[in-house]
Structure formats: C-alpha cells, structure tokens
Amino acid sequence: MIIVSPSVLSANFLDLRADIEKLNKSKAQWLHYDVMDGNFVPNMSFGPQILKQINQITDKFIDVHIMVSNPKAFVDYFAGCKVDLLTFHIEATKDVEEASELIDYIHSKSIKASVSVKPKTDVRVLEPLLHKLDMVLVMSVEPGFGGQKFNPEVLDKCDWLYEYKCQHNLDYHIQIDGGINGDTGKQAVMHHC
C-alpha cells in the first residue's frame, strides 16, 4: 500500500489553514510534520504549539519527524499533541541500545515509533531494532536543507529493508523523504518505499 504524507514544510505559512484544508480534501492519508532544532540539522522549524493548532483542523494521521539532538526531550514535548507516529534519527542516539530504549519510550506514550537514517548511514545498523519498529524513514537528501535533489543511491536501502521485512515476517512501513516528485516517487515505489 502506498501512503502519501505531504510535508507541512511545503505549506504557505501565510495561509496555513487554507493549505491544511486542501490537504484534508486530498487523497493524501498522512500529514508529515518536520521538526528541526538548529543543532542536529542547521535549520529550525516549528514545535508542538503549531501542531496543536493543526490538530484542531485535521483528522489526518500525524507523522512527526524530529531532526533533533535530544530526541527523548522532544518526545516529551510532542506527547501532549495528537501524534500518531514519531520518527527520530539513529544518528541522534549514541548507540543501538539507547535507540531501543527510545523506541520503547515512544511506545509507552501510545505513539508508533520510527527511526530514520541519513543518506550516508548504513541501514543495516537498524537490524537489531527492526522487530520493534512501526516504520523506517530513509532520507534521500541530507536532512535540514530544502530543495535538494533526490539521491537514487538510497533506493538500495529500501530494497534491503523490504527483503528483510519479508524474510522475517515483520510489518513496518518503509518511508522515503526528500526530493520526491512525480518521477522520483515512481522510482521509490518500484523499490518498495
């Protein structure tokens, strides 16, 4: 099943309500909410207060992607919002054990858990975590910079994740983020993203 999750970062912030209402009328199933702290990535976006306002005008599945240095603190910030799924970066944790504890912590808040990998990170680092994840997010651009060109080399990660999922009878989604348009979206679908 293909799930479309448009990013709020692409919205017109001078008329955010109108863009959310367009999204509500669209066939997109999810809403992707990017959070950047200016530290883990060299850019900043928005926090829980804006999401709380968005929650008042949409019933879409809320997919929050935190690109932050202290992901556990951000789980707490967003736990008071309607968040259906929360993605943190494996690179923001010191090791797989810390990442595993964070996944459990997210689940303890009744939120689905996801982990993301940057383009240069070997996706196999997630292998010990895949049995407890609801989704894996493969970044096809370096996080934190808008307007980057899609990197097709990351599609091999999607193939590996799909094969692993099938071999081990797991149920996580595979999401791809960055530089997605009509053409690159078709490539991603062909590679099970």
Helices and strands as residue ranges (DSSP letters): G 8-10, G 13-15, H 16-25, E 30-36, H 48-55, E 61-67, H 71-78, E 85-89, G 90-92, H 96-108, E 112-117, G 123-132, E 135-139, G 152-154, H 155-167, E 173-177, H 182-190
